[in-house]
Amino acid sequence: MKKHFQIYTLLLIFFLSFLNPAIVSAQTISFGIKPENPFIGYFEFTMQPGETKEDAIIILNNSEKKQNIRVEPVDGFTANGGGITYEFGRNKISSQWITVDGDGTYELAGTHIQRLPFSITVPQGTPRGEYVLGFLSRADESKPTQVATENSAGSGFGVKVVAQVGLAIIITVPGKSTCDFIVTDLIDSIQSAQWNLRYTLTNNANVHFNGKGEILIKNKSTNTELLRQKVNFGYVVPATSFEYDLHMDLPTNGVYEVSLNVNDTDHPACVLSHKKDIQVGEEIVEVYQAQSTRMALAIHTPTPTPVPTNQAQEVINQANTPGTPAWIIWVSITVFLFGAGLVIYALSILRRHK
């Protein structure tokens, strides 16, 4: 029983070593940034044009070794699917508004922290509305994590994962807010047996849009539902666009009404309602069939066509079976005679000894 327990334990450890690398890396990030005020998770400022405010962030080195940690002001934008995201190099507004000490890279000894003061100045003439900035950090000298993975063909390849930590700064210049959240595009496509829809949505308003609602797809001729799905766009940054994807099984031919209805939970008067009819017809079916044929040819080895029973005798009679080469016959006879001679010789010796 003890031996079996040890084996099961080893198998469990082996299995856990292959768990999602993103989960493991999230638990082992060796650095970070946070507001100096321990009671807030991000910064929110209400400021007038020309006004300046000062605050500070804390840079953390959670590892035992010295690290060079890169920290830069960046602009916030909307990630695909919704929510705030940051990227190095996207600092058109933040570089003009935020001032920090240093060159952007800070050397911290193991398990140490560093206070980084900063100031924000809203330029004169800035229109009223909401502006999303922030800080983005990463450990510059740390080696990217090598994550082993596989593609659809089963061949392994490496993916470099670089951990980054962002910290939001939301600045509101007081004034009347606007509502202008729209669908700028809706396209459909197919891949294998799936029907894919891609929305492009744009927030032209001067404040964020926190959208929740649903997408409904139904066949117009039968009025039957193909899909009803809840959506949550999260925080949509003002003056930005993003994409939202849907994937489902390829439907039968027909006209489908695709409707999107979303309410802004932070600004109840702001609502998005969008409808579009999409034809699923012969063209889509033909493309899908062509894709399926190519896939079948790539993975399927044709089996030989069996000969009908009533023609089997005729085919055999017509077949020209090649004869055995003459040299093989002579070698076989020679070997047989030599073996027979050895047997006769052995029997003669046995008789002499009797």
Disulfide bonds with the S-S distance in Angstrom:
Cys179-Cys270 1.82
